[in-house]
Amino acid sequence: MNKRSVIQNTLFALMGLVGAASIIFYFVLRGEKPWLAFYVACCGGVLIVNLIIVLLFVRKNVN
């Protein structure tokens, strides 16, 4: 595999892990602390958006 596909696969795996963790923590914290659950879900969403931006830069600049 070339370097770009390794980096892309790693970023996809990180996005999946962050998304799954955000969803799990949202449902765990929703009952007792709804604002904390919403905050954790939003932080996970922002991190996924940042990883998508990194993915776009990797696709453009890494050979």
Biopython code that builds the backbone (N, CA, C, O; Angstrom):
import numpy as np
from Bio.PDB.StructureBuilder import StructureBuilder

atoms = [
    (1, "MET", "N", (0.844, -1.193, 0.000)),
    (1, "MET", "CA", (0.000, 0.000, 0.000)),
    (1, "MET", "C", (0.882, 1.246, 0.000)),
    (1, "MET", "O", (1.973, 1.274, 0.570)),
    (2, "ASN", "N", (0.371, 2.246, -0.649)),
    (2, "ASN", "CA", (1.127, 3.495, -0.634)),
    (2, "ASN", "C", (0.791, 4.311, 0.609)),
    (2, "ASN", "O", (-0.118, 3.987, 1.374)),
    (3, "LYS", "N", (1.551, 5.367, 0.777)),
    (3, "LYS", "CA", (1.436, 6.155, 2.013)),
    (3, "LYS", "C", (0.066, 6.821, 2.138)),
    (3, "LYS", "O", (-0.472, 6.926, 3.240)),
    (4, "ARG", "N", (-0.505, 7.273, 1.007)),
    (4, "ARG", "CA", (-1.779, 7.974, 1.067)),
    (4, "ARG", "C", (-2.905, 7.048, 1.524)),
    (4, "ARG", "O", (-3.744, 7.446, 2.333)),
    (5, "SER", "N", (-2.927, 5.834, 1.018)),
    (5, "SER", "CA", (-4.015, 4.932, 1.407)),
    (5, "SER", "C", (-3.908, 4.525, 2.878)),
    (5, "SER", "O", (-4.927, 4.317, 3.537)),
    (6, "VAL", "N", (-2.696, 4.411, 3.390)),
    (6, "VAL", "CA", (-2.523, 4.084, 4.816)),
    (6, "VAL", "C", (-3.054, 5.226, 5.676)),
    (6, "VAL", "O", (-3.756, 4.995, 6.660)),
    (7, "ILE", "N", (-2.715, 6.460, 5.300)),
    (7, "ILE", "CA", (-3.191, 7.625, 6.068)),
    (7, "ILE", "C", (-4.701, 7.740, 5.966)),
    (7, "ILE", "O", (-5.364, 8.018, 6.965)),
    (8, "GLN", "N", (-5.260, 7.530, 4.778)),
    (8, "GLN", "CA", (-6.712, 7.617, 4.612)),
    (8, "GLN", "C", (-7.432, 6.546, 5.425)),
    (8, "GLN", "O", (-8.436, 6.834, 6.076)),
    (9, "ASN", "N", (-6.933, 5.330, 5.392)),
    (9, "ASN", "CA", (-7.567, 4.261, 6.175)),
    (9, "ASN", "C", (-7.502, 4.554, 7.670)),
    (9, "ASN", "O", (-8.452, 4.276, 8.402)),
    (10, "THR", "N", (-6.391, 5.111, 8.121)),
    (10, "THR", "CA", (-6.263, 5.478, 9.527)),
    (10, "THR", "C", (-7.263, 6.573, 9.893)),
    (10, "THR", "O", (-7.887, 6.513, 10.952)),
    (11, "LEU", "N", (-7.417, 7.571, 9.024)),
    (11, "LEU", "CA", (-8.376, 8.643, 9.297)),
    (11, "LEU", "C", (-9.809, 8.127, 9.296)),
    (11, "LEU", "O", (-10.614, 8.547, 10.127)),
    (12, "PHE", "N", (-10.141, 7.219, 8.372)),
    (12, "PHE", "CA", (-11.482, 6.636, 8.369)),
    (12, "PHE", "C", (-11.740, 5.845, 9.646)),
    (12, "PHE", "O", (-12.833, 5.907, 10.210)),
    (13, "ALA", "N", (-10.731, 5.101, 10.102)),
    (13, "ALA", "CA", (-10.882, 4.338, 11.340)),
    (13, "ALA", "C", (-11.070, 5.270, 12.535)),
    (13, "ALA", "O", (-11.902, 5.004, 13.403)),
    (14, "LEU", "N", (-10.303, 6.363, 12.586)),
    (14, "LEU", "CA", (-10.462, 7.332, 13.678)),
    (14, "LEU", "C", (-11.843, 7.981, 13.657)),
    (14, "LEU", "O", (-12.458, 8.174, 14.705)),
    (15, "MET", "N", (-12.329, 8.315, 12.465)),
    (15, "MET", "CA", (-13.666, 8.901, 12.373)),
    (15, "MET", "C", (-14.731, 7.922, 12.865)),
    (15, "MET", "O", (-15.677, 8.321, 13.544)),
    (16, "GLY", "N", (-14.581, 6.660, 12.528)),
    (16, "GLY", "CA", (-15.526, 5.659, 13.002)),
    (16, "GLY", "C", (-15.484, 5.481, 14.511)),
    (16, "GLY", "O", (-16.526, 5.381, 15.160)),
    (17, "LEU", "N", (-14.281, 5.441, 15.067)),
    (17, "LEU", "CA", (-14.149, 5.300, 16.521)),
    (17, "LEU", "C", (-14.716, 6.506, 17.263)),
    (17, "LEU", "O", (-15.415, 6.351, 18.265)),
    (18, "VAL", "N", (-14.415, 7.700, 16.774)),
    (18, "VAL", "CA", (-14.925, 8.915, 17.431)),
    (18, "VAL", "C", (-16.445, 8.973, 17.327)),
    (18, "VAL", "O", (-17.123, 9.330, 18.290)),
    (19, "GLY", "N", (-16.976, 8.625, 16.169)),
    (19, "GLY", "CA", (-18.434, 8.622, 16.002)),
    (19, "GLY", "C", (-19.113, 7.618, 16.916)),
    (19, "GLY", "O", (-20.121, 7.934, 17.548)),
    (20, "ALA", "N", (-18.574, 6.424, 16.990)),
    (20, "ALA", "CA", (-19.159, 5.396, 17.858)),
    (20, "ALA", "C", (-19.061, 5.796, 19.328)),
    (20, "ALA", "O", (-20.013, 5.624, 20.089)),
    (21, "ALA", "N", (-17.906, 6.331, 19.723)),
    (21, "ALA", "CA", (-17.732, 6.741, 21.120)),
    (21, "ALA", "C", (-18.665, 7.895, 21.475)),
    (21, "ALA", "O", (-19.208, 7.932, 22.579)),
    (22, "SER", "N", (-18.857, 8.830, 20.557)),
    (22, "SER", "CA", (-19.764, 9.956, 20.822)),
    (22, "SER", "C", (-21.198, 9.476, 21.009)),
    (22, "SER", "O", (-21.904, 9.936, 21.907)),
    (23, "ILE", "N", (-21.621, 8.554, 20.161)),
    (23, "ILE", "CA", (-22.985, 8.031, 20.268)),
    (23, "ILE", "C", (-23.163, 7.248, 21.572)),
    (23, "ILE", "O", (-24.173, 7.406, 22.258)),
    (24, "ILE", "N", (-22.200, 6.417, 21.908)),
    (24, "ILE", "CA", (-22.288, 5.625, 23.145)),
    (24, "ILE", "C", (-22.334, 6.532, 24.369)),
    (24, "ILE", "O", (-23.182, 6.357, 25.244)),
    (25, "PHE", "N", (-21.413, 7.510, 24.432)),
    (25, "PHE", "CA", (-21.396, 8.405, 25.588)),
    (25, "PHE", "C", (-22.643, 9.271, 25.657)),
    (25, "PHE", "O", (-23.101, 9.614, 26.747)),
    (26, "TYR", "N", (-23.200, 9.629, 24.496)),
    (26, "TYR", "CA", (-24.434, 10.414, 24.512)),
    (26, "TYR", "C", (-25.556, 9.622, 25.179)),
    (26, "TYR", "O", (-26.261, 10.148, 26.039)),
    (27, "PHE", "N", (-25.721, 8.374, 24.790)),
    (27, "PHE", "CA", (-26.807, 7.588, 25.368)),
    (27, "PHE", "C", (-26.538, 7.203, 26.819)),
    (27, "PHE", "O", (-27.484, 7.019, 27.586)),
    (28, "VAL", "N", (-25.287, 7.078, 27.210)),
    (28, "VAL", "CA", (-24.972, 6.763, 28.604)),
    (28, "VAL", "C", (-25.239, 7.965, 29.503)),
    (28, "VAL", "O", (-25.788, 7.811, 30.594)),
    (29, "LEU", "N", (-24.856, 9.162, 29.055)),
    (29, "LEU", "CA", (-24.980, 10.357, 29.891)),
    (29, "LEU", "C", (-26.324, 11.074, 29.757)),
    (29, "LEU", "O", (-26.616, 11.977, 30.541)),
    (30, "ARG", "N", (-27.133, 10.695, 28.793)),
    (30, "ARG", "CA", (-28.364, 11.424, 28.501)),
    (30, "ARG", "C", (-29.330, 11.468, 29.681)),
    (30, "ARG", "O", (-29.990, 12.487, 29.887)),
    (31, "GLY", "N", (-29.431, 10.410, 30.448)),
    (31, "GLY", "CA", (-30.411, 10.357, 31.522)),
    (31, "GLY", "C", (-30.082, 11.245, 32.707)),
    (31, "GLY", "O", (-30.965, 11.907, 33.252)),
    (32, "GLU", "N", (-28.811, 11.264, 33.113)),
    (32, "GLU", "CA", (-28.462, 11.988, 34.337)),
    (32, "GLU", "C", (-27.918, 13.389, 34.078)),
    (32, "GLU", "O", (-28.140, 14.292, 34.884)),
    (33, "LYS", "N", (-27.218, 13.583, 32.980)),
    (33, "LYS", "CA", (-26.643, 14.898, 32.671)),
    (33, "LYS", "C", (-26.871, 15.207, 31.189)),
    (33, "LYS", "O", (-25.980, 14.977, 30.371)),
    (34, "PRO", "N", (-28.037, 15.718, 30.837)),
    (34, "PRO", "CA", (-28.327, 15.912, 29.407)),
    (34, "PRO", "C", (-27.436, 16.955, 28.732)),
    (34, "PRO", "O", (-27.110, 16.809, 27.554)),
    (35, "TRP", "N", (-27.036, 17.998, 29.451)),
    (35, "TRP", "CA", (-26.185, 19.008, 28.826)),
    (35, "TRP", "C", (-24.786, 18.478, 28.574)),
    (35, "TRP", "O", (-24.169, 18.810, 27.562)),
    (36, "LEU", "N", (-24.277, 17.657, 29.483)),
    (36, "LEU", "CA", (-22.968, 17.049, 29.272)),
    (36, "LEU", "C", (-23.021, 16.074, 28.094)),
    (36, "LEU", "O", (-22.076, 15.993, 27.309)),
    (37, "ALA", "N", (-24.115, 15.342, 27.973)),
    (37, "ALA", "CA", (-24.268, 14.427, 26.846)),
    (37, "ALA", "C", (-24.292, 15.193, 25.526)),
    (37, "ALA", "O", (-23.662, 14.769, 24.557)),
    (38, "PHE", "N", (-25.001, 16.300, 25.475)),
    (38, "PHE", "CA", (-25.050, 17.124, 24.270)),
    (38, "PHE", "C", (-23.670, 17.701, 23.956)),
    (38, "PHE", "O", (-23.272, 17.753, 22.793)),
    (39, "TYR", "N", (-22.942, 18.134, 24.981)),
    (39, "TYR", "CA", (-21.599, 18.681, 24.802)),
    (39, "TYR", "C", (-20.646, 17.633, 24.243)),
    (39, "TYR", "O", (-19.873, 17.926, 23.331)),
    (40, "VAL", "N", (-20.689, 16.428, 24.771)),
    (40, "VAL", "CA", (-19.817, 15.354, 24.297)),
    (40, "VAL", "C", (-20.155, 15.006, 22.848)),
    (40, "VAL", "O", (-19.252, 14.773, 22.045)),
    (41, "ALA", "N", (-21.426, 14.969, 22.509)),
    (41, "ALA", "CA", (-21.820, 14.666, 21.132)),
    (41, "ALA", "C", (-21.360, 15.765, 20.179)),
    (41, "ALA", "O", (-20.908, 15.474, 19.071)),
    (42, "CYS", "N", (-21.470, 17.009, 20.595)),
    (42, "CYS", "CA", (-21.011, 18.116, 19.743)),
    (42, "CYS", "C", (-19.496, 18.097, 19.578)),
    (42, "CYS", "O", (-18.993, 18.359, 18.486)),
    (43, "CYS", "N", (-18.769, 17.794, 20.638)),
    (43, "CYS", "CA", (-17.305, 17.704, 20.531)),
    (43, "CYS", "C", (-16.900, 16.581, 19.581)),
    (43, "CYS", "O", (-15.963, 16.736, 18.798)),
    (44, "GLY", "N", (-17.587, 15.477, 19.646)),
    (44, "GLY", "CA", (-17.302, 14.383, 18.714)),
    (44, "GLY", "C", (-17.596, 14.780, 17.277)),
    (44, "GLY", "O", (-16.846, 14.429, 16.366)),
    (45, "GLY", "N", (-18.684, 15.512, 17.072)),
    (45, "GLY", "CA", (-19.013, 15.984, 15.727)),
    (45, "GLY", "C", (-17.981, 16.951, 15.186)),
    (45, "GLY", "O", (-17.616, 16.886, 14.012)),
    (46, "VAL", "N", (-17.512, 17.844, 16.032)),
    (46, "VAL", "CA", (-16.483, 18.807, 15.604)),
    (46, "VAL", "C", (-15.186, 18.074, 15.270)),
    (46, "VAL", "O", (-14.516, 18.421, 14.297)),
    (47, "LEU", "N", (-14.830, 17.084, 16.049)),
    (47, "LEU", "CA", (-13.619, 16.312, 15.776)),
    (47, "LEU", "C", (-13.743, 15.552, 14.458)),
    (47, "LEU", "O", (-12.771, 15.461, 13.708)),
    (48, "ILE", "N", (-14.912, 15.011, 14.169)),
    (48, "ILE", "CA", (-15.114, 14.315, 12.901)),
    (48, "ILE", "C", (-15.011, 15.285, 11.730)),
    (48, "ILE", "O", (-14.423, 14.948, 10.703)),
    (49, "VAL", "N", (-15.571, 16.481, 11.868)),
    (49, "VAL", "CA", (-15.447, 17.492, 10.808)),
    (49, "VAL", "C", (-13.989, 17.851, 10.586)),
    (49, "VAL", "O", (-13.559, 17.985, 9.440)),
    (50, "ASN", "N", (-13.221, 18.009, 11.649)),
    (50, "ASN", "CA", (-11.794, 18.297, 11.510)),
    (50, "ASN", "C", (-11.054, 17.156, 10.822)),
    (50, "ASN", "O", (-10.166, 17.410, 10.008)),
    (51, "LEU", "N", (-11.392, 15.922, 11.125)),
    (51, "LEU", "CA", (-10.754, 14.790, 10.468)),
    (51, "LEU", "C", (-11.128, 14.724, 8.993)),
    (51, "LEU", "O", (-10.310, 14.306, 8.173)),
    (52, "ILE", "N", (-12.341, 15.126, 8.638)),
    (52, "ILE", "CA", (-12.732, 15.179, 7.224)),
    (52, "ILE", "C", (-11.908, 16.232, 6.489)),
    (52, "ILE", "O", (-11.484, 16.004, 5.356)),
    (53, "ILE", "N", (-11.681, 17.372, 7.117)),
    (53, "ILE", "CA", (-10.846, 18.410, 6.503)),
    (53, "ILE", "C", (-9.424, 17.900, 6.308)),
    (53, "ILE", "O", (-8.821, 18.134, 5.260)),
    (54, "VAL", "N", (-8.883, 17.208, 7.300)),
    (54, "VAL", "CA", (-7.548, 16.627, 7.178)),
    (54, "VAL", "C", (-7.528, 15.615, 6.037)),
    (54, "VAL", "O", (-6.562, 15.556, 5.277)),
    (55, "LEU", "N", (-8.582, 14.825, 5.915)),
    (55, "LEU", "CA", (-8.667, 13.838, 4.841)),
    (55, "LEU", "C", (-8.637, 14.515, 3.470)),
    (55, "LEU", "O", (-7.990, 14.018, 2.548)),
    (56, "LEU", "N", (-9.323, 15.626, 3.334)),
    (56, "LEU", "CA", (-9.314, 16.355, 2.071)),
    (56, "LEU", "C", (-7.906, 16.868, 1.747)),
    (56, "LEU", "O", (-7.476, 16.797, 0.595)),
    (57, "PHE", "N", (-7.194, 17.378, 2.738)),
    (57, "PHE", "CA", (-5.831, 17.844, 2.517)),
    (57, "PHE", "C", (-4.900, 16.686, 2.174)),
    (57, "PHE", "O", (-4.007, 16.838, 1.339)),
    (58, "VAL", "N", (-5.096, 15.538, 2.803)),
    (58, "VAL", "CA", (-4.262, 14.376, 2.500)),
    (58, "VAL", "C", (-4.497, 13.920, 1.061)),
    (58, "VAL", "O", (-3.544, 13.606, 0.349)),
    (59, "ARG", "N", (-5.743, 13.881, 0.635)),
    (59, "ARG", "CA", (-6.040, 13.476, -0.733)),
    (59, "ARG", "C", (-5.431, 14.412, -1.753)),
    (59, "ARG", "O", (-5.039, 13.986, -2.839)),
    (60, "LYS", "N", (-5.348, 15.694, -1.406)),
    (60, "LYS", "CA", (-4.826, 16.674, -2.354)),
    (60, "LYS", "C", (-3.310, 16.712, -2.366)),
    (60, "LYS", "O", (-2.724, 16.868, -3.437)),
    (61, "ASN", "N", (-2.648, 16.577, -1.231)),
    (61, "ASN", "CA", (-1.220, 16.867, -1.131)),
    (61, "ASN", "C", (-0.288, 15.670, -0.989)),
    (61, "ASN", "O", (0.903, 15.804, -1.270)),
    (62, "VAL", "N", (-0.766, 14.530, -0.574)),
    (62, "VAL", "CA", (0.122, 13.382, -0.377)),
    (62, "VAL", "C", (0.064, 12.500, -1.615)),
    (62, "VAL", "O", (-1.011, 12.192, -2.130)),
    (63, "ASN", "N", (1.232, 12.104, -2.078)),
    (63, "ASN", "CA", (1.293, 11.260, -3.283)),
    (63, "ASN", "C", (1.261, 9.803, -2.933)),
    (63, "ASN", "O", (1.305, 8.953, -3.822)),
]
sb = StructureBuilder()
sb.init_structure("model")
sb.init_model(0)
sb.init_chain("A")
sb.init_seg("    ")
for serial, (resi, resn, name, xyz) in enumerate(atoms, 1):
    if name == "N":
        sb.init_residue(resn, " ", resi, " ")
    sb.init_atom(name, np.array(xyz, "f"), 0.0, 1.0, " ", f" {name:<3s}", serial, name[0])
structure = sb.get_structure()
